[in-house]
Amino acid sequence: MRLHAKTAVAVLIGLPALAGIMEPQSLGAGSEHAEAAPRISVDASRRGEPVSKYIYGQFIEHLGRCIYGGIWAEMLEDRKFYFPITAQYAPYKRLEDTEFPVVGASPWEIIGAADSVTMVKEDAFVGEQTPQLAPGSGIRQKDLGLVKGKQYVGYLWLKPANEGTSVEVSLRWGEGPEAAQVTSISTGRNRYRQYDFQFISAADTTKGMLEIRVAGGPCLVGTVSLMPADNVDGMRADTLALLKELDSPVYRWPGGNFVSGYQWRDGIGPRDRRPPRKNPAWTGVEHNDFGLDEFITFCRLLESEPLVVVNSGLGQVASAVEELQYANDAADAPIGRLRAAGGHPEPYGVKWWGIGNEMYGKWQLGYMSLEEYVKKHNVFAEAMRAQDPSIKLVAVGAVGPWSEGMMRNCADHMDLISEHFYCKEQPDLVEHVRQIPDRVRQKAEAHRDYRRRFDSLSGKDIDIALDEWNYWYSPHLYGELGTRYFLQDALGIAAGLNEMIRQSDIFFMANYAQTVNVIGSIKTTKTDAALATTGLALALYRGRFGSVPLAVESNSPLDVAAALTADGKAVTIAVVNPTEERLRVPLEVKGIELAGGGRLWQIAGSDRMAYNAPGEKPQVVIEELPVRSASASLSLAPCSVSLYRLSVK
């Protein structure tokens, strides 16, 4: 841990095993951070508890364009017709001046007379209503992103009134007959049936259209789907490729505020028959196309572990137990049969389970007092552990009276306790960066205090799951909560990881929120995806940083962490330089002998507000450079994260 910057002396950057040797400090404040010449000393004889891989976790929620429009490859909005199609075509209700407005009414426009499309309830295919198209009419959806030469696949469910009714489906990328591809469908008997189609776009556009036209008799349109042909089990291939670069070991899902109104059974079974719902916590429609089965597929594609959060807000314990049974029971068990019937005979073996989200907040569906929630949490925990004793449970925490009450009364009913925080922008770069490690350290200090004070924690090791953490500011450019991140944010996220590494004995898990678009480390447009600056920092540490923390002495304004690799063949030193000056910093390494040479990975730039945007040349990258010999100093670029890996004899 570190002394305040005013002391202007070398300080120990906190190792949990050495906690209490020195008082903690922040990165420094204002002009104070320039008082002493920076230096770094690493002592390999003083080692901390190994860093948990789970601090590189991620969190995804059914909010904005995180899943739909980010991870999930479906291109159509409201494909199950939750909103009635009317003559008043005005689909967008929020963020209308952005590229990704929020749909608040039907995105389907009538082709033909205003009364040629009616919403039918008595023979609805899914949900409460299905559109019926009169002969000679149709519907279209606009604003689709298409790539020249790319193939698109889809299908629709149709029920004609008369056998042999003709339906035309076309993908359009411009005006005129030459700017579209058309598929003609001759329908069968008077029942719902799925019809497939595929197209290849001949142009790039963000204003593509899918049109459905009917001739020869009225026809019900049950659901419609359109995806790029390169989708992977329904996921966007470009997003998946970037997610693999993040290499997160665990994903938390489905919320977040969303979970307190979510009924998990809505998201299982045949996808086209799952009912569309109003998103219970956020805007727009929950299509229920991405449910528990899809989440497990997602995790397996990424070789990550699932952390499933159950609904302890408006939900009841019986539903949570059944969700656990669905995930983990054998195929011949009563609930396990549902999973097997959907094509998943082998149990999922989900180990990590969260009981609720932010139940201390009045914004949360099902919010209740601490006294009430302590009882509810314990009932959930006992029932779920009785069903599957092997699971690990994450409880809802919030430093202060809520976490104190949970630790006093629920310590026997949890394995980890959740904490959350978000930070805003600060005008001073050092102040902006230091917010994150300061908040991380505050959480650690509070929980160490609980361990000292509460008899309920005697003999227990209940670590922190920081399962939501990030910056949260700037305009919503990528849909609801779709903020942009800058180089200055990458520095803060790196400093936050440094602090978790320094507090490795008490931080077991962290889940960066919310991975894609929504305050996320990946940003997507309709046709492209890119790692945001914060994603670069997360990927760099996950792929390159060591696992055995070492004691480090340094001074403000630098934020430094060091660790040996698991095989002991290299020492990694991560340094955040939150100044606009290039620094040459003296380095001392004690307790091991460097072999000479290594590698440097660097995230840097002259503009703290540099950012990456999908489809554009990145302004911020990870640069890899050789280190030719063991040096008595480290070179640190302005406004940078530098991760050195130096070989050990």
C-alpha positions as CSV (number, residue, x, y, z in Angstrom):
1,M,0.0,0.0,0.0
2,R,1.1,3.6,-0.5
3,L,1.5,6.8,1.4
4,H,0.0,10.0,0.4
5,A,1.7,11.8,-2.5
6,K,2.7,14.8,-0.3
7,T,5.3,12.6,1.4
8,A,7.2,12.6,-1.9
9,V,9.1,9.4,-0.9
10,A,9.2,5.9,-2.3
11,V,6.2,3.9,-1.1
12,L,5.1,0.3,-1.1
13,I,2.4,-0.3,-3.6
14,G,0.1,-2.6,-1.6
15,L,0.6,-6.3,-1.4
16,P,-2.2,-8.0,0.6
17,A,0.2,-10.3,2.3
18,L,2.0,-7.1,3.6
19,A,-1.2,-5.2,4.5
20,G,-0.8,-2.9,7.4
21,I,2.9,-2.1,6.9
22,M,2.0,1.2,5.4
23,E,-1.2,3.3,5.1
24,P,-2.9,3.3,1.7
25,Q,-2.9,6.3,-0.7
26,S,-4.2,7.3,-4.0
27,L,-2.3,8.1,-7.2
28,G,-1.8,11.7,-6.1
29,A,-3.8,14.9,-6.4
30,G,-3.6,17.8,-8.7
31,S,-0.1,19.3,-9.0
32,E,1.1,17.2,-6.0
33,H,1.8,14.2,-8.2
34,A,4.9,15.9,-9.7
35,E,6.7,16.5,-6.3
36,A,9.2,13.6,-6.5
37,A,11.0,11.9,-9.4
38,P,9.3,8.6,-10.1
39,R,11.2,5.4,-9.4
40,I,10.2,1.7,-9.2
41,S,11.6,-1.1,-7.0
42,V,10.4,-4.7,-7.3
43,D,11.1,-7.2,-4.5
44,A,10.6,-10.8,-5.7
45,S,11.3,-12.1,-2.2
46,R,8.0,-10.7,-1.0
47,R,5.1,-12.4,-2.8
48,G,1.3,-12.1,-2.5
49,E,-1.5,-14.5,-3.0
50,P,-1.7,-15.7,-6.6
51,V,-3.9,-13.5,-8.8
52,S,-7.3,-15.1,-9.6
53,K,-8.0,-15.4,-13.3
54,Y,-11.6,-14.5,-12.5
55,I,-10.7,-10.8,-12.1
56,Y,-10.7,-10.7,-15.9
57,G,-14.4,-11.6,-16.0
58,Q,-17.1,-9.9,-18.0
59,F,-20.8,-9.0,-17.6
60,I,-23.5,-9.0,-20.2
61,E,-27.1,-7.8,-19.6
62,H,-30.3,-7.6,-21.7
63,L,-29.9,-3.8,-22.1
64,G,-29.5,-1.6,-25.2
65,R,-27.3,-3.2,-27.9
66,C,-25.2,-5.4,-25.6
67,I,-26.8,-8.7,-26.7
68,Y,-29.3,-7.8,-29.4
69,G,-27.3,-5.8,-31.9
70,G,-24.0,-6.6,-30.3
71,I,-23.6,-10.3,-29.6
72,W,-26.7,-11.8,-31.2
73,A,-26.6,-11.8,-35.0
74,E,-30.3,-11.1,-35.6
75,M,-30.7,-8.1,-37.9
76,L,-34.4,-7.4,-37.5
77,E,-36.1,-5.5,-34.8
78,D,-39.3,-6.8,-33.3
79,R,-39.2,-9.9,-35.5
80,K,-42.0,-11.4,-33.4
81,F,-44.4,-8.4,-33.8
82,Y,-44.7,-7.3,-30.1
83,F,-45.7,-3.9,-31.4
84,P,-48.8,-3.6,-33.6
85,I,-48.1,-2.6,-37.2
86,T,-50.1,0.5,-37.9
87,A,-50.3,3.2,-40.6
88,Q,-48.5,5.6,-38.3
89,Y,-44.9,4.4,-39.1
90,A,-42.8,6.1,-36.4
91,P,-40.6,3.4,-34.9
92,Y,-38.0,5.4,-33.0
93,K,-38.7,7.0,-29.6
94,R,-35.3,7.7,-28.0
95,L,-31.9,8.7,-29.3
96,E,-33.5,9.6,-32.6
97,D,-30.6,11.8,-33.6
98,T,-28.0,8.9,-33.3
99,E,-27.2,6.0,-35.6
100,F,-28.8,3.6,-33.2
101,P,-32.2,5.0,-32.0
102,V,-34.3,3.1,-29.6
103,V,-37.3,1.3,-31.1
104,G,-40.5,2.2,-29.2
105,A,-43.1,1.3,-31.8
106,S,-43.3,-1.1,-34.7
107,P,-40.3,-1.0,-37.0
108,W,-42.4,-2.6,-39.8
109,E,-43.9,-0.2,-42.4
110,I,-47.0,-1.2,-44.4
111,I,-46.7,-1.6,-48.1
112,G,-50.0,-0.7,-49.7
113,A,-53.3,0.6,-48.2
114,A,-53.2,1.6,-44.6
115,D,-55.8,-1.0,-43.7
116,S,-54.2,-3.9,-45.6
117,V,-52.4,-5.2,-42.5
118,T,-54.3,-6.2,-39.5
119,M,-53.1,-7.6,-36.2
120,V,-54.7,-11.0,-35.4
121,K,-54.9,-12.3,-31.8
122,E,-57.0,-15.5,-32.0
123,D,-54.5,-17.3,-34.2
124,A,-51.3,-15.6,-33.1
125,F,-48.1,-17.6,-33.8
126,V,-46.2,-16.2,-30.7
127,G,-47.0,-13.6,-28.2
128,E,-50.3,-11.7,-28.3
129,Q,-50.6,-10.9,-32.0
130,T,-49.6,-11.8,-35.5
131,P,-49.9,-9.6,-38.6
132,Q,-52.2,-10.7,-41.4
133,L,-51.3,-9.3,-44.8
134,A,-54.1,-8.7,-47.4
135,P,-53.5,-9.7,-51.1
136,G,-51.4,-7.1,-52.8
137,S,-50.0,-5.7,-49.6
138,G,-46.9,-6.2,-47.6
139,I,-44.5,-5.0,-44.9
140,R,-41.0,-3.8,-44.9
141,Q,-38.2,-3.1,-42.4
142,K,-35.7,-0.4,-43.1
143,D,-32.3,0.7,-41.8
144,L,-30.5,-2.7,-42.2
145,G,-26.8,-2.8,-42.5
146,L,-25.5,-4.7,-45.5
147,V,-22.0,-5.5,-46.8
148,K,-21.3,-5.9,-50.5
149,G,-20.7,-9.5,-51.4
150,K,-21.9,-10.8,-48.0
151,Q,-24.5,-13.6,-47.8
152,Y,-27.5,-13.3,-45.6
153,V,-29.8,-16.1,-44.5
154,G,-33.3,-16.1,-43.0
155,Y,-36.7,-17.6,-42.8
156,L,-40.3,-16.7,-42.0
157,W,-43.3,-18.6,-40.7
158,L,-46.4,-18.2,-42.9
159,K,-50.0,-19.4,-42.6
160,P,-51.9,-18.6,-45.8
161,A,-55.7,-18.6,-45.9
162,N,-55.5,-20.4,-49.3
163,E,-53.2,-23.1,-50.5
164,G,-50.7,-21.8,-53.1
165,T,-50.7,-18.2,-51.9
166,S,-47.6,-16.5,-53.3
167,V,-45.3,-14.6,-51.1
168,E,-42.2,-12.6,-52.3
169,V,-39.4,-11.8,-49.9
170,S,-36.8,-9.3,-51.1
171,L,-33.6,-7.8,-49.7
172,R,-33.1,-4.3,-51.1
173,W,-29.9,-2.2,-51.0
174,G,-31.0,0.7,-53.1
175,E,-33.7,2.0,-55.4
176,G,-34.9,0.3,-58.5
177,P,-35.4,-3.4,-59.5
178,E,-31.6,-4.0,-60.0
179,A,-30.9,-3.0,-56.4
180,A,-32.7,-6.0,-54.8
181,Q,-32.7,-9.8,-54.7
182,V,-36.1,-11.5,-54.6
183,T,-37.2,-15.0,-53.5
184,S,-40.7,-16.3,-54.4
185,I,-42.4,-18.6,-52.1
186,S,-45.4,-20.8,-53.0
187,T,-47.1,-21.6,-49.6
188,G,-48.6,-24.9,-48.6
189,R,-51.7,-25.8,-46.7
190,N,-53.6,-23.6,-44.2
191,R,-51.1,-24.0,-41.3
192,Y,-48.0,-22.3,-40.1
193,R,-44.8,-23.5,-41.8
194,Q,-41.3,-22.2,-42.0
195,Y,-39.8,-21.0,-45.3
196,D,-36.1,-20.3,-45.7
197,F,-34.4,-17.7,-48.0
198,Q,-30.9,-16.4,-48.6
199,F,-29.5,-13.3,-50.3
200,I,-26.2,-11.7,-51.3
201,S,-26.0,-8.0,-51.1
202,A,-24.5,-6.2,-54.1
203,A,-23.7,-3.0,-52.2
204,D,-22.7,-1.5,-48.9
205,T,-25.4,0.3,-47.1
206,T,-26.9,1.1,-43.7
207,K,-30.3,1.7,-45.3
208,G,-31.1,-1.8,-46.5
209,M,-34.6,-3.1,-46.5
210,L,-36.3,-6.5,-46.1
211,E,-39.7,-6.6,-47.8
212,I,-42.5,-9.2,-47.6
213,R,-45.3,-9.0,-50.2
214,V,-48.4,-11.2,-50.5
215,A,-50.4,-12.2,-53.6
216,G,-53.3,-14.6,-54.0
217,G,-54.9,-14.5,-50.6
218,P,-54.5,-13.2,-47.1
219,C,-51.5,-14.6,-45.2
220,L,-50.4,-14.5,-41.5
221,V,-46.7,-13.8,-40.9
222,G,-45.7,-15.6,-37.7
223,T,-42.0,-14.6,-37.2
224,V,-39.2,-13.4,-39.5
225,S,-35.5,-13.8,-39.1
226,L,-32.5,-12.4,-41.0
227,M,-28.8,-13.0,-40.1
228,P,-25.4,-12.8,-41.8
229,A,-24.6,-16.3,-43.1
230,D,-21.3,-16.3,-41.2
231,N,-23.1,-16.2,-37.8
232,V,-21.8,-18.8,-35.3
233,D,-24.7,-20.5,-33.6
234,G,-26.6,-17.2,-33.8
235,M,-23.8,-15.0,-32.6
236,R,-22.1,-12.3,-34.6
237,A,-18.8,-13.6,-36.0
238,D,-17.0,-10.3,-35.7
239,T,-18.0,-9.8,-32.1
240,L,-17.0,-13.3,-31.2
241,A,-13.6,-12.8,-32.7
242,L,-13.0,-9.8,-30.4
243,L,-14.5,-11.6,-27.4
244,K,-11.9,-14.3,-27.9
245,E,-9.2,-11.6,-27.7
246,L,-10.6,-10.5,-24.3
247,D,-10.4,-14.2,-23.3
248,S,-12.7,-13.7,-20.3
249,P,-12.7,-16.7,-18.0
250,V,-16.2,-16.0,-16.8
251,Y,-19.4,-14.2,-17.9
252,R,-22.1,-12.9,-15.6
253,W,-25.6,-13.0,-17.1
254,P,-28.5,-11.9,-17.5
255,G,-28.3,-8.9,-15.2
256,G,-28.1,-6.5,-13.8
257,N,-31.4,-4.7,-13.2
258,F,-32.9,-6.8,-15.9
259,V,-32.8,-10.0,-13.9
260,S,-35.2,-8.8,-11.2
261,G,-38.1,-8.9,-13.7
262,Y,-36.9,-11.8,-15.9
263,Q,-38.7,-15.1,-16.1
264,W,-36.0,-17.6,-17.3
265,R,-38.7,-20.0,-18.7
266,D,-39.5,-17.3,-21.3
267,G,-36.0,-18.0,-22.8
268,I,-36.1,-21.7,-23.4
269,G,-37.8,-24.0,-25.9
270,P,-38.1,-23.4,-29.7
271,R,-36.8,-19.9,-30.2
272,D,-39.6,-18.7,-32.5
273,R,-42.2,-19.7,-30.0
274,R,-40.7,-17.8,-27.1
275,P,-42.9,-14.8,-26.3
276,P,-41.6,-11.3,-26.8
277,R,-41.9,-9.1,-23.7
278,K,-41.4,-5.5,-22.7
279,N,-37.9,-5.3,-21.2
280,P,-38.7,-5.2,-17.5
281,A,-36.0,-2.8,-16.5
282,W,-34.9,-0.9,-19.6
283,T,-36.4,0.3,-22.9
284,G,-37.5,-1.7,-25.8
285,V,-38.5,-5.3,-26.3
286,E,-37.0,-8.5,-24.9
287,H,-37.2,-10.9,-27.8
288,N,-36.2,-14.0,-25.7
289,D,-34.0,-15.2,-28.5
290,F,-31.0,-15.3,-26.2
291,G,-31.9,-17.4,-23.1
292,L,-30.1,-19.8,-20.9
293,D,-29.3,-22.3,-23.6
294,E,-27.8,-19.6,-25.9
295,F,-25.8,-18.2,-23.0
296,I,-24.3,-21.6,-22.3
297,T,-23.5,-22.0,-26.0
298,F,-22.0,-18.5,-25.9
299,C,-19.7,-19.4,-23.0
300,R,-18.7,-22.7,-24.6
301,L,-17.8,-20.9,-27.9
302,L,-15.5,-18.6,-25.8
303,E,-14.3,-21.4,-23.5
304,S,-15.6,-19.3,-20.5
305,E,-17.5,-20.3,-17.4
306,P,-21.1,-19.1,-16.9
307,L,-22.2,-17.1,-13.9
308,V,-26.0,-17.2,-13.9
309,V,-27.8,-14.7,-11.7
310,V,-31.3,-15.8,-10.5
311,N,-34.2,-13.5,-10.0
312,S,-34.5,-12.7,-6.3
313,G,-36.3,-9.5,-6.9
314,L,-39.8,-10.2,-8.2
315,G,-38.9,-13.9,-8.5
316,Q,-39.5,-16.7,-6.0
317,V,-37.2,-19.4,-4.7
318,A,-39.0,-22.2,-6.5
319,S,-38.2,-20.6,-9.9
320,A,-34.6,-20.3,-9.0
321,V,-34.3,-23.9,-8.0
322,E,-36.0,-25.0,-11.2
323,E,-33.5,-22.9,-13.2
324,L,-30.7,-24.7,-11.4
325,Q,-32.3,-28.0,-12.1
326,Y,-32.7,-27.1,-15.8
327,A,-29.0,-26.3,-16.0
328,N,-27.5,-29.1,-13.9
329,D,-29.9,-32.0,-13.6
330,A,-29.6,-35.2,-15.6
331,A,-31.6,-35.6,-18.8
332,D,-34.0,-38.1,-17.1
333,A,-34.8,-35.7,-14.2
334,P,-38.2,-33.9,-14.4
335,I,-36.8,-30.4,-15.2
336,G,-33.7,-31.8,-17.0
337,R,-36.0,-33.3,-19.5
338,L,-36.9,-29.8,-20.7
339,R,-33.3,-29.1,-21.5
340,A,-32.8,-32.5,-23.2
341,A,-35.9,-31.9,-25.3
342,G,-34.3,-28.7,-26.6
343,G,-31.3,-30.7,-27.9
344,H,-29.1,-30.4,-24.8
345,P,-29.0,-33.8,-23.1
346,E,-25.8,-33.3,-21.1
347,P,-26.1,-31.2,-17.9
348,Y,-24.5,-27.8,-18.2
349,G,-22.7,-28.1,-14.9
350,V,-23.1,-24.4,-14.0
351,K,-20.9,-23.8,-10.9
352,W,-21.3,-20.0,-10.3
353,W,-24.7,-18.6,-9.3
354,G,-25.5,-15.1,-8.3
355,I,-28.5,-14.5,-6.0
356,G,-30.1,-11.2,-7.2
357,N,-28.7,-7.8,-8.2
358,E,-28.5,-4.6,-6.3
359,M,-31.5,-5.4,-4.0
360,Y,-30.5,-2.4,-1.9
361,G,-31.5,0.1,-4.6
362,K,-34.9,1.6,-4.9
363,W,-34.5,1.5,-8.7
364,Q,-34.4,-2.3,-8.5
365,L,-37.6,-4.3,-9.2
366,G,-38.6,-6.1,-6.0
367,Y,-36.4,-3.7,-3.9
368,M,-36.8,-4.5,-0.2
369,S,-35.2,-3.6,3.2
370,L,-32.0,-5.2,4.3
371,E,-33.9,-7.1,7.1
372,E,-36.3,-8.6,4.6
373,Y,-33.6,-9.4,2.0
374,V,-31.4,-11.2,4.5
375,K,-34.2,-13.7,5.0
376,K,-34.9,-14.0,1.3
377,H,-31.2,-14.5,0.4
378,N,-30.8,-17.2,3.0
379,V,-33.9,-19.1,1.8
380,F,-32.7,-19.0,-1.8
381,A,-29.2,-20.1,-0.8
382,E,-30.4,-23.0,1.4
383,A,-32.8,-24.2,-1.3
384,M,-30.3,-24.0,-4.1
385,R,-27.5,-25.7,-2.1
386,A,-29.9,-28.4,-1.1
387,Q,-30.5,-29.0,-4.8
388,D,-26.8,-28.9,-5.8
389,P,-24.3,-28.7,-3.0
390,S,-21.4,-28.2,-5.5
391,I,-22.5,-24.7,-6.6
392,K,-20.8,-21.5,-5.5
393,L,-23.0,-18.5,-4.5
394,V,-22.5,-14.8,-5.0
395,A,-24.5,-12.6,-2.6
396,V,-25.6,-9.0,-3.2
397,G,-23.3,-6.6,-1.4
398,A,-22.7,-2.8,-1.2
399,V,-20.0,-1.5,1.1
400,G,-21.7,0.2,4.1
401,P,-24.8,-1.0,6.1
402,W,-25.9,-3.4,3.4
403,S,-22.7,-5.4,3.1
404,E,-22.3,-5.2,6.9
405,G,-25.7,-6.7,7.3
406,M,-25.2,-9.4,4.7
407,M,-21.8,-10.4,6.3
408,R,-23.3,-10.5,9.8
409,N,-26.4,-12.5,8.8
410,C,-25.6,-14.4,5.6
411,A,-22.0,-15.5,5.9
412,D,-22.9,-19.1,6.1
413,H,-25.0,-18.7,2.9
414,M,-22.5,-17.3,0.4
415,D,-19.1,-18.0,-1.2
416,L,-18.4,-14.5,-2.6
417,I,-20.0,-11.1,-2.0
418,S,-20.8,-8.8,-4.9
419,E,-19.7,-5.1,-5.0
420,H,-20.4,-2.6,-7.8
421,F,-19.1,0.9,-8.7
422,Y,-19.0,3.3,-11.7
423,C,-16.9,6.4,-12.1
424,K,-17.5,9.6,-14.0
425,E,-15.0,11.8,-16.0
426,Q,-12.6,14.1,-14.2
427,P,-10.9,17.1,-15.9
428,D,-7.5,16.3,-14.5
429,L,-6.0,13.2,-16.1
430,V,-4.4,11.9,-12.9
431,E,-7.7,12.4,-11.0
432,H,-9.6,10.7,-13.8
433,V,-7.3,7.6,-13.7
434,R,-7.0,7.3,-10.0
435,Q,-10.8,7.1,-9.4
436,I,-10.8,3.4,-10.3
437,P,-8.0,2.1,-8.1
438,D,-9.2,4.3,-5.3
439,R,-12.6,2.7,-5.4
440,V,-11.1,-0.8,-5.7
441,R,-9.0,-0.2,-2.7
442,Q,-11.9,1.3,-0.7
443,K,-13.8,-2.0,-1.2
444,A,-10.9,-4.0,-0.1
445,E,-10.3,-1.9,3.0
446,A,-14.0,-2.1,4.0
447,H,-14.0,-5.9,3.7
448,R,-10.8,-6.3,5.7
449,D,-12.5,-4.3,8.4
450,Y,-15.5,-6.6,8.3
451,R,-13.2,-9.6,8.8
452,R,-11.6,-8.0,11.8
453,R,-14.9,-6.9,13.4
454,F,-17.5,-9.6,12.7
455,D,-17.5,-12.9,14.5
456,S,-19.7,-14.3,11.7
457,L,-16.6,-14.2,9.4
458,S,-14.3,-16.0,11.8
459,G,-12.6,-18.8,9.9
460,K,-14.2,-17.8,6.6
461,D,-12.6,-16.4,3.5
462,I,-15.5,-14.6,1.7
463,D,-13.8,-12.7,-1.1
464,I,-15.2,-9.9,-3.3
465,A,-16.8,-10.4,-6.7
466,L,-16.6,-6.9,-8.2
467,D,-19.2,-8.0,-10.7
468,E,-19.9,-4.5,-12.1
469,W,-17.1,-1.9,-12.5
470,N,-16.3,0.7,-15.1
471,Y,-16.4,4.3,-16.2
472,W,-19.9,5.5,-17.1
473,Y,-20.1,8.9,-18.9
474,S,-20.2,10.5,-22.4
475,P,-23.1,10.5,-24.9
476,H,-24.9,7.3,-25.9
477,L,-23.4,6.8,-29.4
478,Y,-24.0,3.1,-29.7
479,G,-27.6,2.9,-28.5
480,E,-29.0,2.9,-25.0
481,L,-26.0,3.5,-22.6
482,G,-23.7,2.9,-25.6
483,T,-20.9,5.2,-24.4
484,R,-17.6,5.8,-26.1
485,Y,-14.3,5.2,-24.3
486,F,-11.1,7.1,-24.6
487,L,-7.4,6.5,-24.0
488,Q,-7.8,8.1,-20.5
489,D,-10.3,5.3,-19.6
490,A,-7.9,2.6,-20.7
491,L,-5.4,4.0,-18.2
492,G,-8.0,3.9,-15.4
493,I,-9.1,0.4,-16.1
494,A,-5.4,-0.7,-16.2
495,A,-4.8,1.0,-12.8
496,G,-7.9,-0.7,-11.5
497,L,-6.5,-4.1,-12.5
498,N,-3.2,-3.1,-10.8
499,E,-5.1,-2.5,-7.6
500,M,-6.9,-5.8,-7.7
501,I,-3.6,-7.5,-8.3
502,R,-2.2,-5.7,-5.3
503,Q,-5.3,-6.8,-3.3
504,S,-5.1,-10.3,-4.6
505,D,-6.0,-12.0,-1.3
506,I,-9.5,-10.4,-1.3
507,F,-10.5,-9.9,-4.9
508,F,-11.5,-13.3,-6.4
509,M,-13.7,-12.1,-9.3
510,A,-14.4,-9.0,-11.2
511,N,-16.8,-8.6,-14.1
512,Y,-16.3,-5.6,-16.3
513,A,-19.6,-4.1,-17.3
514,Q,-21.1,-4.7,-19.9
515,T,-18.7,-6.1,-22.6
516,V,-20.5,-5.0,-25.8
517,N,-21.8,-1.5,-26.6
518,V,-23.5,-0.8,-23.3
519,I,-20.7,0.8,-21.3
520,G,-18.7,-1.9,-23.0
521,S,-15.2,-2.7,-24.1
522,I,-16.3,-3.7,-27.6
523,K,-18.3,-1.4,-29.9
524,T,-20.3,-2.5,-32.9
525,T,-22.1,-0.9,-35.8
526,K,-24.5,-2.8,-38.0
527,T,-21.6,-4.2,-40.0
528,D,-18.4,-3.8,-38.0
529,A,-16.9,-4.3,-34.5
530,A,-13.9,-2.9,-32.7
531,L,-12.2,-3.2,-29.3
532,A,-12.6,0.0,-27.4
533,T,-9.6,1.4,-25.5
534,T,-10.7,-0.2,-22.3
535,G,-10.9,-3.6,-24.1
536,L,-7.3,-3.2,-25.1
537,A,-6.3,-2.9,-21.5
538,L,-8.4,-5.9,-20.4
539,A,-7.0,-8.0,-23.2
540,L,-3.4,-7.0,-22.5
541,Y,-3.5,-7.9,-18.8
542,R,-5.4,-11.1,-19.4
543,G,-2.9,-12.3,-22.0
544,R,0.4,-11.0,-20.7
545,F,0.4,-10.2,-17.0
546,G,1.9,-12.6,-14.5
547,S,0.1,-14.4,-11.7
548,V,2.3,-14.2,-8.5
549,P,2.2,-10.6,-7.2
550,L,5.5,-9.1,-6.0
551,A,6.1,-6.2,-3.6
552,V,6.6,-3.0,-5.5
553,E,7.9,0.4,-4.2
554,S,7.1,3.4,-6.3
555,N,5.8,6.9,-6.0
556,S,3.2,9.1,-7.5
557,P,2.0,9.7,-10.2
558,L,2.8,6.2,-11.5
559,D,0.5,3.2,-10.7
560,V,2.6,0.0,-10.7
561,A,2.0,-3.7,-10.2
562,A,4.4,-6.6,-10.7
563,A,4.1,-10.3,-10.8
564,L,6.0,-13.4,-11.7
565,T,4.6,-15.6,-14.5
566,A,3.3,-18.9,-13.3
567,D,6.4,-20.8,-14.5
568,G,8.7,-18.3,-12.8
569,K,10.6,-17.6,-16.1
570,A,9.7,-13.9,-16.3
571,V,8.7,-11.0,-14.2
572,T,5.9,-8.7,-15.5
573,I,5.8,-5.0,-14.5
574,A,2.7,-3.0,-15.5
575,V,3.0,0.8,-15.2
576,V,0.3,3.4,-15.8
577,N,1.7,6.8,-16.6
578,P,-1.2,9.2,-16.3
579,T,0.8,12.3,-17.3
580,E,1.5,13.9,-20.7
581,E,5.3,13.5,-20.2
582,R,7.6,10.8,-21.4
583,L,9.4,9.4,-18.4
584,R,12.6,7.4,-17.9
585,V,12.1,5.7,-14.6
586,P,14.9,4.0,-12.6
587,L,14.2,0.3,-11.9
588,E,15.5,-1.9,-9.2
589,V,14.7,-5.6,-9.1
590,K,15.6,-7.5,-5.9
591,G,15.3,-11.2,-5.0
592,I,15.7,-12.5,-8.6
593,E,18.3,-12.0,-11.3
594,L,17.1,-10.8,-14.7
595,A,18.5,-12.7,-17.7
596,G,18.5,-9.8,-20.0
597,G,15.9,-8.9,-22.6
598,G,12.2,-9.3,-22.9
599,R,9.1,-7.6,-24.4
600,L,7.2,-4.5,-23.9
601,W,3.5,-4.1,-24.8
602,Q,2.3,-0.5,-24.7
603,I,-1.0,1.3,-25.0
604,A,-0.2,5.0,-25.5
605,G,-1.0,8.2,-27.4
606,S,-0.5,11.9,-27.4
607,D,-4.2,12.6,-27.1
608,R,-5.9,11.4,-23.9
609,M,-9.3,11.6,-25.8
610,A,-8.2,9.2,-28.6
611,Y,-10.7,6.4,-29.2
612,N,-11.4,3.5,-31.5
613,A,-14.5,3.3,-33.7
614,P,-15.9,0.2,-35.6
615,G,-15.1,0.4,-39.3
616,E,-12.4,3.0,-38.9
617,K,-8.6,2.8,-38.5
618,P,-8.0,2.5,-34.7
619,Q,-6.5,5.5,-33.0
620,V,-5.3,3.4,-30.1
621,V,-3.5,0.0,-30.4
622,I,-1.4,-2.4,-28.4
623,E,2.2,-1.9,-29.7
624,E,4.7,-4.7,-29.0
625,L,8.4,-3.8,-28.8
626,P,11.6,-5.7,-28.0
627,V,13.5,-5.1,-24.8
628,R,17.1,-6.0,-25.8
629,S,18.7,-6.1,-22.4
630,A,17.8,-5.9,-18.7
631,S,17.9,-2.1,-18.1
632,A,18.3,0.0,-15.0
633,S,15.4,2.1,-16.1
634,L,12.0,1.8,-17.8
635,S,10.9,4.1,-20.7
636,L,7.2,5.2,-20.3
637,A,5.4,7.0,-23.1
638,P,3.1,9.8,-22.2
639,C,-0.5,8.9,-21.3
640,S,0.3,5.2,-21.4
641,V,0.0,1.7,-20.1
642,S,3.3,-0.2,-20.3
643,L,3.5,-3.9,-19.6
644,Y,7.1,-5.2,-19.5
645,R,7.9,-8.9,-19.4
646,L,11.5,-9.4,-18.5
647,S,13.2,-12.8,-18.6
648,V,14.5,-14.3,-15.3
649,K,17.7,-16.4,-14.9
